[in-house]
Amino acid sequence: MTAPVQFVTALARRWAIEVDVNPSGVADWQPLIGVEDFKPQRSQRREKDESYEDAGAMREAITGSSWKNEITLIHRAGVDGVTFNPVQEHLRVKAEAADALTGEAHVRWFDRSGTGEAWEGRCLVDWEPEGGDGGARDTVKVTLNGQGARVAITNPNASPLPVVAALAPTTGGVAGGTIVEVRGRKLTGATAVTFGGTAATSFRVVSDTLIIAVTPAKAASTVDVIVTTPGGSSANTAADNYVYV
């Protein structure tokens, strides 16, 4: 007897969304956090194309396409309760722009597993706070309306190497002891987090995209935060710079 084929259900949360926060030059991809719902969509534009030879049967021609991503965001603020997440703020500011030139955002979305779909494109942003009663959370409906074609890309998670995409905060005292959020990708299984080559006092892997680390003592300087996993060590980029003051 042939063994039955086994299937594993894919989870909706497999999607990762990143935003290029550098207005020009080399892209600076930062993770969009607080995503509660994500619906990527692509539509074809069609026009009637039947002729007498089709004997009345309907025929259509594809004359173009469009894409948009609908996102529900949990509006995130920092520990001060006032300063909002900078990547979310980047999209909100784009939505307030007076023209397409300054309002265009650059985004990419891909399967966290490193396989499957991976796309990037430029878009205009709709930012619609959803409101609610006094006990409701601050959620926002964000629509990314494609400007031009979406482009298939190599999945950023295809590499086994971890990636450090952002730190919060990015500065702290020379005595150490500052709690730092290390955000990125492929962080699961981290075996070490170092600040300028010195091991973090402690760290905890919260998810594949977040590590909480406590800074060691260091002299005043700018250092690199490197994460090591069984897949290797993160590359040194401007996103991993931490400043001791």
N, C-alpha and C positions, 0 to 999 in steps of 0.2 A: 504494500500500500504506500502511495506517495505521501510523504509528510505534508501537513497543511502549511501553507505560506503564512509566516508571521508578520504582523504589521505593528508599527509603533506610531501612535498619533503624534503629529507635530503640534507644538504649542504656539499659540499666538504670540506669546512674549518672546519668541526667538528673535524678533526684530530689534536691531539697534539703530538709532537715529543719531547722526552727528551733524554739526553745523560748523561751517568755515567762518570763524570770527575775525579773520584777517581781511580787511576790505580790499587789499591789493597785494600782489606779490605771491609768495609761497603760501599755500593753503595752511591754515591752522585749525585742524579739525578738533572740535570739543564735543563731548557727549551731551546730548539733550536729556536731562534727568526729569523725573516726575511724570513720565509718560504712562497714562492710565489706559489709553485706548489708541490704537493706530490702525488706520485703514488706507493702504496704498491703492490707488485706482488709476486705470488707464482706459480711455475711451477712443473708439474709432469715429471719425467723421465720415458719413456715408451719403451718397447722392444716388437718386434713382438712375438706372442705367439700362432699362429694358428697351427693346426695339420690337418692330413688327415680327421679326423672326422668332422672338421668344413666345409668340402666340398668347400674349397676355400674362405670362408667368413673370413674377417679380424678379428683378435682378438689380443689384446695387454695386457701385464702385466705391472703393475706399479712397477718399481724397485727402485724408490727413488724420491726425491723432492729437490727443491731449492727455495730460496726466495731472493728478492732484493727490495730495496726502492729507487725510483728515486725522487730526490728533486731539485727544483730550489730555490736557496737562494739569497736574496738581501744582499750583503756583507755589514755588519754593522760595523761602526767605532764609537768610543766614541766621546765626545764633543771636544776632541783635534784633531779629524780628522785623527789621526795616529794609535791609539791603537784599534785594532779590537776586536770585541766581543769574550770573552774567550771561549765560547762553540763552536762557529764557528772555532776559532783557534785550539781548541782541535781536531776537525775533520781534519783540514788542515794538522796538524802535523802528525796525524795518516796516512794520505795519502802519506806523504813523507818518511815513515818508510822503512827500508831496508829488513825487514823480517816480517813474519806473527805474530811472538810472540809480537813484539813491535808495530805492525801496527793494531792489532785487537782492535776494538771499541765495546762498550757495549751500546745498544740503546733500547728504548721502544717506542711504539706508541699506542695510544688509543683514543677512542671516548670521546670528551670533556664532553658530556652529562652525563657520568658516566655509561651508558649502552652500549650495542653493543660490538664491538671487542676491545680486548686489548692484545698486544703481546710484547715480548721482545726477543732479540737475540744478538749474537755477529757477527761482520762483519768486512770485509776489506773495505777501503774507497777509492773511486775515486773522485778526486777534479779537476774540469775542468772549469777554468774561461771562460766565454762566450765572453768577449771582446765587440767590438762595436765601433761606431764612437765617436767623441769628445763629443757628447751630450748624450751618452748612460749611463745608470746606470751600476754599477759594480755588475753583477750577476754571480753566479757560479752554474754549474751543479754538484751536489753531488750524487754519487751512493753508496748505502750501500749494499755490496755484502755479503749475508749470509754465515757465517761459522758455519756449523751444522744446526740443526733444530731451527726454531722459536718456542717459548714456549708461550702458552696461560697463561695469568696472570689475577689476580683480577684487575679490572679497578681502577687505583689510584683515579679517580674522583667519585667512588661509595660512598665514605663518604661525608656527607654534610659539613664537616669542611673545612675551608679555609687552604691553604698551602702557607707558605713563602719559596720559593725555592732559591732566590738570591736577593742581594742588590747591588746597584751601585749608588754612591760609598759606600764602607764599612767603611769609616772613615770620621770624620768631627770635627770641632772645638767645644769647650765646650760652646761657646756663642750661639750655635744653628744656625738656619737659612740656613742649608745646604739642598739643594733639592736632595732627594733620590728616585731612582726608586725601588719600591718593586715589585718583580716579583714572580709569583707563580700560583696557581690555585684556583678556587672557590672564587674569590675576589669580585665578583659582589654583590652590596648591602652592602658593608662594612659600619659599623656604628662607628668604632673606629680603630685608628692605634696608638699604644703606643711604646715609646722608653724607656725601663727599667721602665715601669709602668707609665710614664708621657705621656700625650696625645700629639700627633704631633701638631705643631702650626697650620697646615692646611693639608688637603689631598684631592686628587681628584681621583676617580675611573675612569681610562681610559678604561679598558676592564676587562674581567674576569681573565686576567693574569697579569694585570699591574695597580699599584697604584702609583701616584706621591705624595710624602709626604715631608713636611718641618720639619726638626728636631727641637725639643725644646731644651732649654739650660739644660745641665747636667754637673756634675763633671766628670773629666777624669776617664774613666772606660770603660769596655766592657758590653754592655747591649743587651737585647733581643728585637727584633721588633716583636710585636704581632698584628695580624689583627683579628678583631672581626666582624662577620656577623650574620644575623639571624640564621645561621646554627651552630654557636658556635665560638670558638677562635682557632687560629692556634696553633699547638703544638710547643714547644720550641725545636729547633734543631740548629746545628752549622751553618746552612745556614742563620739564622736570626740574627747573631751576628753583632752588630754595635759598632765601637770603637770611643769614644770621646777622643780627644787629645788636 
